[in-house]
């Protein structure tokens, strides 16, 4: 079995159901889940350590904890850059790899704020997965539910589990943030790994049926070479991980197997990739854009349109996600699949995600508005509009202009840019709006963001809204006269879906009524 399979197995997954295989023993090494209070106590204790260091070294400033759930992060405010660097170095040394640090200049004569918090759970998970890959540990990591604070690590042996625990201790990650399990099935691989495609197909067909996966298996050529195809009715990341792990343990070479969502015509070996409206073999943001363009301007982008890249009959079939014809809802569905981390290309490959990608959470100080009147006074663009595109830029946060080649990157920040077509306008004169939100988007469009950053760490602002292409929202934004971009007033009170009630009790209806 080729080692590259191990990298695939250690990739992230959203959830993992139990595998039940008749005649196969079940084993578990799960540790008890700890309460959230453990994190609070840990942060408070580390705050005391940092505070003692500052006192011992005559570093004046303010240190305190805050967060949505009490003590989630430490904030330190000092006046000089030299003091900030001293505190940063101490935190990095004392906390080793367990702490994330961010700087925010507070303005002239106001000093610098240092944010220190535990390394994000997704970063810890990515580091553990990478360690498993580098040490040829067969297994994977996942979250048992969307609201958990615990990473579940599945390994093939207790020895591997102890190896990972040692790594976690070395990195100074809290042990309570991870739990460990052996696979909930055991495989007795044959002495000689199967090489016959029909034998592989029968083994895999039996496996998916026993594990409740709706689908079937067949043997069809792919680029002139016969492969075992697993055709699943439902796109679920957990299914891919189960199958990959099973193949690794059984000795089936993954190069001989393709996992697909569905086929349009198995007899002709032509496959349809659901969502691939531009027929490039994968599903990404450009497919949602193609649908929106074809619907908005069919003469140019529709079937037989004048544009070089226009919709085709096959693209229309691919883009119809639910069988009711090509609509705005299909563009929305494609982006939901991307945001939901679902694999949708013809071979089960995830073209948007990378095992090595990590996220850095950061916060920004924004004013909070206690009434609709306060919000309306600050917002100079209030309108309902539909999102038509999403892109990313490295902007100079001092000038709000894109970073140029050779320019000092001290203030360079990744920003998400949403293009919005205004429909109903209540304040200002917006038409086509480019909304800038500092930071990136987690778990989607990763390659685009990493290409700009030059590394695998994507900054994500806390509570930042994530918008869906084709979806309509009410926006309360601020636009400076000399700026290409509009900006949010704060992450929680600037973007509203229909009938949504936000922080402060505001709803989109209340804001609209204010301007009527």
LOROLO-484051 format. One record per residue (C-alpha): residue in three letters; x, y, z. Coordinates in steps of 0.5 Angstrom, whole numbers, plus 2048, in hexadecimal, padded with zeros to 3 digits. Layout:
LOROLO-484051
AlaXYZ;...
END
This chain:
LOROLO-484051
Unk800800800;Unk8038077FE;Unk80480C804;Unk800811800;Unk7FA80E803;Unk7FC80F80A;Unk7FC817808;Unk7F5816806;Unk7F381280C;Unk7F5817810;Unk7F181D80D;Unk7EC820811;Unk7E581E811;Unk7DF821814;Unk7DB81B817;Unk7DC814818;Unk7D780E819;Unk7D880881C;Unk7DA802817;Unk7D67FB818;Unk7D97F5815;Unk7D77EF817;Unk7DC7EA819;Unk7E17F081B;Unk7E37F1822;Unk7E27F8824;Unk7E77FC829;Unk7E780382C;Unk7EC807830;Unk7E880D831;Unk7EA812837;Unk7E581683A;Unk7E381C838;Unk7E582283C;Unk7E082883E;Unk7E182F83B;Unk7E3832842;Unk7EA82E841;Unk7EC83383B;Unk7E9839840;Unk7EE837845;Unk7F4836841;Unk7F383D83D;Unk7F2840844;Unk7F983C847;Unk7FD83E841;Unk7FA846842;Unk7FD846849;Unk804843846;Unk804849841;Unk80284E846;Unk80884C84B;Unk80D84C845;Unk80B853843;Unk80B85584A;Unk81285284B;Unk815856845;Unk81185D846;Unk80D85C840;Unk807861842;Unk80085F83E;Unk7FA85C83F;Unk7F885583F;Unk7F185183F;Unk7ED84C83C;Unk7E784C838;Unk7E3848833;Unk7DC845831;Unk7DD840837;Unk7E084483C;Unk7E884283C;Unk7E9840835;Unk7EF845834;Unk7F484A837;Unk7F5851835;Unk7FB855837;Unk7FB85C835;Unk802860835;Unk805866833;Unk80B86582F;Unk80D86082A;Unk81385D82E;Unk80F85B834;Unk80A85882F;Unk81085482C;Unk812852833;Unk80B84F835;Unk80A84C82E;Unk81184882F;Unk80F846836;Unk809843834;Unk80C84082E;Unk81183D833;Unk80D83B839;Unk807839835;Unk80B83582F;Unk806833829;Unk80083482D;Unk7FF83B82D;Unk7FD840827;Unk7FF847827;Unk7FC84D823;Unk7FE854824;Unk7F985A823;Unk7FC861822;Unk7F7866826;Unk7F986C823;Unk7FD872825;Unk7FF87282C;Unk7FA86C82E;Unk7FF86782D;Unk7FF86082B;Unk7FA85A82D;Unk7FD85382D;Unk7F884D82C;Unk7FA84782F;Unk7F584182F;Unk7F683982E;Unk7F8837827;Unk7F1836824;Unk7EE82F824;Unk7EF82E81C;Unk7F683081C;Unk7F782B822;Unk7F482681E;Unk7F8828817;Unk7FE82781B;Unk7FC82081E;Unk7FA81E817;Unk801820814;Unk80581D81A;Unk801816818;Unk802817811;Unk80A818812;Unk80A812817;Unk80680D812;Unk80180D818;Unk7FB80A814;Unk7F480E817;Unk7F1814816;Unk7EE81A81B;Unk7E781C81B;Unk7E282081F;Unk7DC81C822;Unk7D7822822;Unk7D782981F;Unk7D782C826;Unk7DD828829;Unk7E382A82C;Unk7E682382C;Unk7EA821826;Unk7E9819825;Unk7F0815822;Unk7EF80F820;Unk7F580A81F;Unk7F680381D;Unk7FA801824;Unk7FB80382B;Unk802804829;Unk801809824;Unk7FC80D829;Unk80280D82E;Unk806810829;Unk801816827;Unk80081782F;Unk80781882F;Unk80781D82A;Unk80182182D;Unk805822833;Unk80B824830;Unk80782982C;Unk80482B833;Unk7FD82A830;Unk7F8829836;Unk7F7821836;Unk7F0823838;Unk7EF825831;Unk7F081F82D;Unk7ED81882E;Unk7EF81182B;Unk7EC80B828;Unk7EE805825;Unk7EA80381E;Unk7E3801820;Unk7E47FB81B;Unk7EA7F681A;Unk7EC7F3813;Unk7F07ED812;Unk7F37EE80B;Unk7F57E9807;Unk7FD7E7806;Unk7FD7E97FF;Unk7F97F07FE;Unk7F47EF7F9;Unk7F67F17F2;Unk7F07EF7EE;Unk7EB7F47EC;Unk7E57F07ED;Unk7E77ED7F4;Unk7E87F57F6;Unk7E27F77F4;Unk7DE7F17F7;Unk7E27F27FE;Unk7E07FA7FD;Unk7D97F97FB;Unk7D87F4801;Unk7DB7FA806;Unk7D7800804;Unk7D17FC804;Unk7D27F980B;Unk7D480080D;Unk7CD80380B;Unk7D0807805;Unk7CB8087FF;Unk7CE8067F9;Unk7D28017F4;Unk7D87FF7F1;Unk7DA7FD7EA;Unk7E07FD7E6;Unk7E18027E0;Unk7E78057DD;Unk7EA80B7DF;Unk7EF80F7DA;Unk7EF8087D6;Unk7F18047DD;Unk7EC8007E0;Unk7EA8027E8;Unk7E58007ED;Unk7E08057EE;Unk7DC8067F4;Unk7D680A7F2;Unk7D380D7F8;Unk7CC8117F8;Unk7CE8167FE;Unk7D481A7FF;Unk7D7819806;Unk7DE81A808;Unk7DD81580D;Unk7DC80F808;Unk7E2811804;Unk7E681080B;Unk7E380A80C;Unk7E5807806;Unk7EC80A805;Unk7ED80780C;Unk7EA80080B;Unk7EE800804;Unk7F5801808;Unk7F47FC80D;Unk7F17F7808;Unk7F77F8803;Unk7F37FB7FD;Unk7F78007F9;Unk7F38067F9;Unk7F68077F2;Unk7F18027EF;Unk7EB8057F2;Unk7E780C7F1;Unk7E280E7F5;Unk7DC8127F2;Unk7D68157F3;Unk7D28137ED;Unk7D28117E6;Unk7CD8137E1;Unk7CF80D7DC;Unk7D38077DF;Unk7D28047D8;Unk7D680A7D4;Unk7DA80B7DA;Unk7D98127DA;Unk7D88157E1;Unk7D581B7E4;Unk7D881F7E9;Unk7D28237ED;Unk7D382A7ED;Unk7D982A7E8;Unk7D582F7E3;Unk7DB8327E0;Unk7DD82A7DE;Unk7E482B7E1;Unk7E48247E5;Unk7E48287EC;Unk7DF82C7F0;Unk7E18327F2;Unk7DF83A7F3;Unk7DF83B7EB;Unk7D98367EA;Unk7D583A7EE;Unk7D78407EB;Unk7D683D7E4;Unk7CE83B7E6;Unk7CD8427E8;Unk7D08457E2;Unk7CC8417DD;Unk7C68437E1;Unk7C784A7E1;Unk7CA84B7DA;Unk7C78457D6;Unk7C98487CF;Unk7D08487D1;Unk7D18437D6;Unk7CC83E7D5;Unk7CC8387D0;Unk7CE83A7CA;Unk7D08417CD;Unk7D58467CA;Unk7DA8457CF;Unk7E08407CE;Unk7DE83D7D5;Unk7D783C7D5;Unk7D28377D8;Unk7D28307D4;Unk7CC82B7D4;Unk7D18267D8;Unk7D282C7DD;Unk7CB82E7DD;Unk7CA8267DF;Unk7CF8267E4;Unk7CD82D7E7;Unk7C682B7E9;Unk7C78287F0;Unk7C08267F1;Unk7BD8247EB;Unk7B882A7EA;Unk7BC82E7E5;Unk7C28337E5;Unk7C08387EA;Unk7C383D7EF;Unk7C28387F5;Unk7C78337F1;Unk7CD8397F2;Unk7CB8397F9;Unk7CB8317FA;Unk7D28317F7;Unk7D58367FC;Unk7D1833802;Unk7D582C7FF;Unk7DB8307FF;Unk7DA833806;Unk7D882C809;Unk7DE829807;Unk7DB824802;Unk7DF8207FD;Unk7DC8217F6;Unk7E08207F1;Unk7E08197EC;Unk7E68167F0;Unk7E48187F7;Unk7EA81D7F7;Unk7E98237FB;Unk7EC8287F7;Unk7EB82E7FC;Unk7EE82B802;Unk7F5829805;Unk7F782580B;Unk7FD82A80D;Unk7F883080D;Unk7F7834813;Unk7F3839816;Unk7F583F81A;Unk7EF84281E;Unk7EF84A81F;Unk7EB84F822;Unk7EA857820;Unk7E785C825;Unk7E085F821;Unk7DB864824;Unk7D5860827;Unk7CE864825;Unk7C886482A;Unk7C3866826;Unk7C186681E;Unk7C286D81E;Unk7C986D821;Unk7CA86881B;Unk7C786C816;Unk7CB872818;Unk7D186F816;Unk7CF86B810;Unk7D086F80A;Unk7CE869805;Unk7C7865807;Unk7C5860802;Unk7C2859800;Unk7C68567FB;Unk7C984F7F9;Unk7D084C7F9;Unk7D384B7F2;Unk7DA8497F3;Unk7DF8487F9;Unk7E68497F8;Unk7ED84B7FC;Unk7F28507FD;Unk7F8852801;Unk7F6859803;Unk7FB85F806;Unk7F786080C;Unk7F986780D;Unk7F7869806;Unk7F2864804;Unk7F58637FD;Unk7F885C7FB;Unk7FF85A7FC;Unk80485C7F6;Unk80A8587F5;Unk81085A7F9;Unk80B85E7FE;Unk80D85D805;Unk808858808;Unk80885A80F;Unk80185C80F;Unk7FF857809;Unk7F885380B;Unk7F484E808;Unk7ED850806;Unk7E784D804;Unk7E48517FE;Unk7DC8507FD;Unk7D98537F7;Unk7D28557F8;Unk7CD8577F3;Unk7C885C7F6;Unk7C185B7F5;Unk7BD8607FA;Unk7C08667FD;Unk7BE869803;Unk7C586E805;Unk7CA870800;Unk7CB86E7F9;Unk7CE8677F8;Unk7CE8637F2;Unk7D385E7F1;Unk7D685E7F8;Unk7DD85B7FA;Unk7DD859801;Unk7E3858805;Unk7E485480B;Unk7EA85380E;Unk7ED84C80F;Unk7EB84580A;Unk7E684080A;Unk7E783A80E;Unk7E783380B;Unk7E5835804;Unk7E98387FE;Unk7EF837802;Unk7F48367FC;Unk7F283D7F9;Unk7F3840800;Unk7FA83C801;Unk7FC83F7FB;Unk7FC8467FD;Unk7FF845804;Unk805840802;Unk80383C808;Unk7FE83780B;Unk7FC83B810;Unk7F583F80E;Unk7F3844813;Unk7EB844815;Unk7E884A819;Unk7E384881E;Unk7DC84881D;Unk7DD84B815;Unk7D784A811;Unk7D884480C;Unk7D4846806;Unk7D1841800;Unk7D18437F9;Unk7CA8447F6;Unk7C78457FD;Unk7C484C7FF;Unk7C5850805;Unk7C4857808;Unk7CB85A809;Unk7CC86080E;Unk7D386280B;Unk7D886880C;Unk7DB86B805;Unk7E1870805;Unk7E18757FF;Unk7E88737FD;Unk7E786B7FE;Unk7E68667F9;Unk7E38627FF;Unk7DD862803;Unk7DE85F80A;Unk7DA85D810;Unk7D8861816;Unk7D985B81A;Unk7D9853819;Unk7D385281D;Unk7CE85881B;Unk7D0859813;Unk7CD85380F;Unk7C6851810;Unk7C284B80D;Unk7BA84C80C;Unk7B784C813;Unk7BE84B816;Unk7BE84E81D;Unk7C585081F;Unk7C9853825;Unk7C5858828;Unk7BF855826;Unk7BF85981F;Unk7BC855819;Unk7BC857812;Unk7B5859812;Unk7B685E818;Unk7BC861814;Unk7B886280D;Unk7B2865811;Unk7B786A814;Unk7B886D80D;Unk7B186D80B;
END
